[in-house]
Amino acid sequence: MTISRSMLAASELPIYNGVSMARITLVSDAALAERALAALLAAPAIGFDTESKPTFLKGEISTGPHLVQLATDEHVYLFPVVVAANHDVLRQILAAQNVLKVGFGLGNDRSALRSRLGIELANVLDLGEALRGPGHRGTVGAKVAVAHYFGQKFQKSKKVGTSNWASARLNERQLLYAANDAHVALQIYRAWLRDPERLAQAAPAPAI
């Protein structure tokens, strides 16, 4: 990845559209949780992210995550942590060894899910680390990855990103923001698997 954040900000790339509300389910009861469980466990790889209500005061400890987002290619399921029926379903999915969870910047999610819900993440790929090229400092973000693989601009509102994710009623902008964070990770993972450079590096050396 050689695209810098400043280059991306100055670019005039077309907008990455992402998923629509029709492809998003807010998992608010046990029946929806069971349907989501079946769909997500049937997928070999899913997009994964979490959202937490931000902390603003010095020394304030986060009580998040407040929302967990899991995406298949076709649909995104948003799990409010306040819904008790979601806890066991999330535990089954996130601890499943046969389902790969892919996302960006997952460093804090493992400890947060363990402390808040007693969930041990298994079979997780942090694309921010996987996409980092030689000499690249830090991790790669979703915006840079979308520009690199799709030639598009992935828009993320800072106002929405720092909004109250613990709210009992998430608005449409929050739902779209959260859903696309998880869904775009899965789409980037698909593109990365097809990346000629990655395939060349993974290929065995020719016999001499």
Secondary structure, DSSP 8 states (H G I E B T S, - for coil): ----HHHHHH----B-----GGGEEE--SHHHHHHHHHHHHT-SEEEEEEE-----STT-------EEEEE-SS-EEEEETT-THHHHHHHHHHT-TTSEEEES--TTHHHHHHHHH-----SEEEHHHHT--TT--S---HHHHHHHHHS-B----HHHHTS-TT-SS--HHHHHHHHHHHHHHHHHHHHHHH-HHHHHHHS-----
